[in-house]
Amino acid sequence: MKKYVIILLIVLAVSAVFFYVSKKKKNTSDKETFKIVEVVRGDLLSTVSATGVLEPRIQIKLTSPKRGQVDEIFVQEGDKVKKGQRVAMISSEDRINLIDAALMNLEKAERKGSQSEISDAENEFKIAEAAYQQIPILTPIAGLVTLRDIEPGEKVDANTTILEVSDKLIVKVLIDETDISKIKEGARAKIILDAYPDEVLPGKVIKIAYSPTIESNVTNYEAVAEFAGGTDKLLKSGMTVDVDIITFEKKDVLLLTKKAVRERKGKKIVMIPSGGGRPLPQEVETGSFDENNIEISSGVREGDKVVIAESGGDKDKTKTEGTAARRTGFGDPSRAMGRIMRGR
């Protein structure tokens, strides 16, 4: 019996220490601390952020119109082309067969025939060449050659892709349905490519989809942005980009952090230092705001000082209790008591 009394006293002593430490820390964390901030002039900016990829606005596959052979290709991947430019020449299978037959007759005449037979064979060869001309491949758009899939001399079937040509690259992103109402066509955007994280490229939204894209029960809408200026960086289809679409912007206004403005009896106030005494309330009028700052229309001027009250709150309380429990090694005293009484 004496043993259990001693154990009980130990547990009570540990509990007392635990609650004393917790209470002391709580009181310390709940005390308000004050911070001085200044009314400044600046810009308000609100954005919607999304991640997407670079894609061609239009991508054209240039294919062989007939079964035959690629005779010539005049461009390489990465070359710029104009609309209507000739980029390749194709010989159809009929042309190849006819010319091959005419060429064999000409070679035979040159070996064994008379001059008259040679002249006849030469004329037949010219007729064959004239009757079946090479087929030019023309690009229907101006842009960039993004694929060269065939080399001269290779046989091709009808509709075999020889080249791909793309016009300018655009950015496609998915916007959550909760944000899509904030975005308008023509909105400015800041585009940052993963390949060039230190360069911000200007852009603008040119299209917002009406039909949603639904994946894993999440509804998004596709938005398309284009670059608004040039860059000397090498851009390629498929590159990952981060886009900040500007939904609201107001320049050169008086700003305060939103934490500095309180509401009291339907009025907006800030606390002004009073020369060593308790801060005094000052009524202000506010305007627009973004995630961090709020516009001050009247009540204070640029450069005025404002007091912000801060406290540790429940977050510090939780941290304090967890620390005290670890220091004692028992955690919850009631559970510690149960372990001891079971003989641990």
Secondary structure, DSSP 8 states (H G I E B T S, - for coil): -HHHHHHHHHHHHHHHHHHHHHHHHHHHHHS-EEEEEE-EEEEEEEEEEEEEEEEESSEEEEE-SSSEEEEEE---TT-EE-TT-EEEEEEEHHHHHHHHHHHHHHHHHHHH--HHHHHHHHHHHHHHHHHS--EEEE-SS-EEEEEE---TT-EE-TT-EEEEEE--EEEEEEEETTTGGG--TT-EEEEEETTEEEEEEEEEEEEE-SS-EEETTEEEEEEEEEESS--SS---TT-EEEEEEEEEEEEEEEEEEGGG-EEETTEEEEEE--SSS--EEEE-EEEEE-SSEEEEEESS-TT-EEEEEE--HHHHHHHHHHHHHHHHS-SSHHHHHHHHHTT-
